[in-house]
Amino acid sequence: MTEGISEKLGIKLEIGRQQINVNIPREMEEAYRRAGKQINQKLNLYATMYPQKEYEQLLCMVLIDIALSYQLSENKNDVEPYKDAMTKLTTEIEEMLGEKEEVHNL
C-alpha cells in the first residue's frame, strides 16, 4: 500500500433499527464504534423518556442533541478572544518595558 494512505476497513454499525455499512480508515474504527454506541444510547434514552414519539422524531431529537453538544464544545475551544487579549497585553508589557529602558538610559 502507498505510504501516507491509510488502509480502509469495512465495518457494520447498528444505528437504531438500521445496519449501516461504512468503509473507514482502520485507525478510526474505535471512534466510529463509540459514535454508534453514543447514538444508540441517546436514542434509547429518548425512547424511554418519550414513548409516544415516532421513531423519526426520536432520531431528530438525537441529531439535535449531538449537534448541540458539538456546537457547545466548538465554542469552548474558541481561543481567538484569548489570543487577542494576550496580544494586547503583550504589546502593553513591551511598551512598558520600553519606557523603563528609556528611563534607565537617561
C-alpha positions as CSV (number, residue, x, y, z in Angstrom):
1,M,0.0,0.0,0.0
2,T,1.2,3.5,-0.7
3,E,2.8,5.3,2.2
4,G,0.6,8.0,3.7
5,I,-2.7,6.4,2.6
6,S,-4.4,4.7,5.4
7,E,-5.8,1.2,4.9
8,K,-9.6,1.1,4.7
9,L,-11.8,-1.2,6.7
10,G,-15.4,-2.2,6.1
11,I,-17.5,-2.3,9.3
12,K,-21.2,-2.6,10.1
13,L,-22.7,-0.2,12.5
14,E,-26.2,-0.9,14.0
15,I,-27.8,2.5,14.5
16,G,-31.3,2.2,15.9
17,R,-33.2,-0.1,13.5
18,Q,-30.7,0.2,10.7
19,Q,-27.5,-1.6,9.9
20,I,-25.0,0.7,8.2
21,N,-22.0,-0.5,6.1
22,V,-19.2,2.0,6.1
23,N,-15.6,2.0,4.8
24,I,-13.4,3.9,7.1
25,P,-9.7,4.4,7.8
26,R,-8.6,1.4,10.0
27,E,-7.3,3.8,12.7
28,M,-10.8,5.4,13.1
29,E,-12.6,2.1,13.8
30,E,-12.9,2.7,17.6
31,A,-14.1,6.3,17.1
32,Y,-16.9,5.1,14.7
33,R,-17.9,2.4,17.0
34,R,-18.1,4.8,20.0
35,A,-20.1,7.2,17.9
36,G,-22.6,4.5,17.0
37,K,-22.8,3.5,20.7
38,Q,-23.4,7.1,21.7
39,I,-26.2,7.5,19.1
40,N,-27.9,4.3,20.3
41,Q,-27.6,5.3,24.0
42,K,-29.2,8.6,23.3
43,L,-31.9,7.0,21.1
44,N,-32.7,4.6,23.9
45,L,-32.8,7.4,26.4
46,Y,-35.2,9.5,24.3
47,A,-37.4,6.4,23.5
48,T,-37.7,5.8,27.2
49,M,-38.4,9.5,28.0
50,Y,-40.9,10.0,25.1
51,P,-42.5,6.6,24.3
52,Q,-45.3,8.3,22.4
53,K,-42.9,9.9,19.9
54,E,-42.5,8.3,16.4
55,Y,-39.1,6.8,15.7
56,E,-38.2,9.5,13.2
57,Q,-38.9,12.2,15.8
58,L,-36.6,10.4,18.2
59,L,-33.9,10.3,15.6
60,C,-34.2,14.0,15.1
61,M,-34.0,14.6,18.8
62,V,-30.8,12.6,18.9
63,L,-29.4,14.6,16.0
64,I,-30.2,17.9,17.7
65,D,-28.7,16.7,21.0
66,I,-25.4,15.6,19.3
67,A,-25.2,18.7,17.1
68,L,-25.8,21.0,20.0
69,S,-23.1,19.2,22.1
70,Y,-20.7,19.7,19.1
71,Q,-21.5,23.4,18.8
72,L,-21.1,24.0,22.5
73,S,-17.7,22.2,22.5
74,E,-16.6,24.1,19.5
75,N,-17.4,27.4,21.3
76,K,-15.4,26.2,24.4
77,N,-12.4,25.6,22.2
78,D,-12.5,29.0,20.5
79,V,-9.3,30.6,21.6
80,E,-9.4,33.6,19.4
81,P,-10.7,36.0,22.1
82,Y,-7.9,34.9,24.4
83,K,-5.2,35.3,21.6
84,D,-6.4,38.8,21.0
85,A,-6.3,39.6,24.8
86,M,-2.8,38.1,25.1
87,T,-1.6,40.1,22.1
88,K,-2.9,43.3,23.6
89,L,-1.3,42.5,27.0
90,T,2.0,41.6,25.4
91,T,2.1,44.8,23.5
92,E,1.3,46.8,26.6
93,I,4.0,45.0,28.6
94,E,6.6,45.5,25.8
95,E,5.7,49.2,25.7
96,M,6.0,49.5,29.5
97,L,9.4,47.7,29.4
98,G,10.5,50.0,26.6
99,E,9.6,53.1,28.7
100,K,11.6,51.7,31.6
101,E,14.6,51.1,29.4
102,E,14.4,54.7,28.2
103,V,14.3,55.9,31.9
104,H,17.3,53.8,32.8
105,N,19.2,55.1,29.8
106,L,18.8,58.8,30.8
